[in-house]
Amino acid sequence: MNCVIKGTAYTLVNAPDMLLHNGTTQTTEMIVNPESDYLKQLPKHLRKFEDVVNYLPNQVYIGNKTPEDLKGVELPWYNKPVAGADRFGKFGEIMPQDEFYLLLQAMDVFDLVKLEKNFVENVKPAFEKHPLMDEEMVARVKEGVDKSEIERFVKEEHAEALYHGGELIGYVKKAHDIDVNLSAHVIHENLVSKATCVLTVLHLLKNSGIDKSEVDYVIDCSEEACGDMNQRGGGNFGKAVAEMAGCSRATGSDVRGFCAAPVHAITIAASLVAAGTFKNVIVAAGGSTAKLGMNGKDAVKRETPLIEDVLGGFAVLISENDGVNPVVNLSIIGRHMVGTGSAPQAVISSLVADPLANAGLKITDIDKYSAEMHNPDIAGIGDVPLQNYKMIAALAVKQGDIEKAGLAAFPAEHGMQGWAPTQGHIPSGVPFVGFAREDIMSGKIKNAMIVGKGSLFLGRMTNLFDGVSFIMETNKGESGKEAGVSEEEVKQLIAKAMKEFASGLLAE
């Protein structure tokens, strides 16, 4: 039994002040060198919200533009704004920081987030007009508090300060006096991940048309881990997100695997649905405050805008085969095994060449590959997608799937330029799932391989690399119901057999 990708959603949250105060590159610099020229110059490199909306890769991310629209635009992209861009797209939206702070408070069920009263009064009208914020969500936003209370909690109670436009407008307080896992910093980090994930799931529910009550399971695959001193990563973001998104009949859990987690989670979700355990499973992830401004020093050095100023979110709905939507082919799964090694060629072989060869396919039999779709416009990271496509092309030459002369053409034919923000797990293959679903259903392509790669050694538990891949492909129109035999068909078959049997007796 196969399963399908029935819907997708992608969101961005502009977070310039969180970049300054919560991104690890900046917070580390504040400790090591608080008077550094970098910290002094950084605010000059921040973008306005309209610049974030008008930025071409962001418009691709939310679906107003396509990957093909990036082809004819020469880098850099930050100085080539999209005329008449909209914050809302067919996949999701780009939310401004002020509205997001209200959503952040709406996610808080332990009274840990406080916002300044004038700030709430000024921003709440826009929040109320948001097409996905119903009365229940709006009611979660509390009346604001005095500025003096905010200042006291930040100064005396080690609360995490919230800023907007450089002004102190709120705080997140600690949830325990001595537990570092429930410190104000960690609570803020986790609430941001939860809020961005919920926002994306709300868009997914709208995009797919599924009723909230039909969702059975939610798997969160973001980069954060919530828990306390007795179970630091106990979770459960998945169920917390389901609760806030209104999926009252769903349960859920978390999947963690660094950057490869989204593809691990989709593979698990697809297996659950294919096995008949659940009918509808959502895989989703929110953004990571730690990654904001991660390559900021390179941006300042090169005198470019700091475009790592957004939190990313994505969500995918995996459902029973309906005979229409693209199928997740569970018979072809690439995996980086313990014994694979960390050499680039070995990694790509295990994720791409080996699973295809085992299925009797060539590398060129896959129309599009999506692996590490980092935006090359970000200062200091290079063109990561191109590096992946070159490695895949080299393997294709080695296997005889293409001639050496075809190396240069392979990235353009089977790949695409990256457009995802630096959020670790967000670029890892999944940004193309929405476009791939549309392209497969329209007949533009017949299949796509989604590749997730990760660095497990970052946790200091192993030196191993990690990765997994899957193929989404054209649905042949054989849903579970269509493939089976109905009761009426059984009756017709029996009647036909009896008629033939009777005819045989008469003939004798």
Order of alpha helices (4+ residues) and beta strands (2+ residues): beta-alpha-alpha-alpha-alpha-alpha-alpha-beta-alpha-beta-alpha-alpha-alpha-beta-beta-alpha-beta-alpha-beta-alpha-beta-alpha-beta-beta-alpha-alpha-beta-alpha-alpha-alpha-beta-beta-alpha-alpha
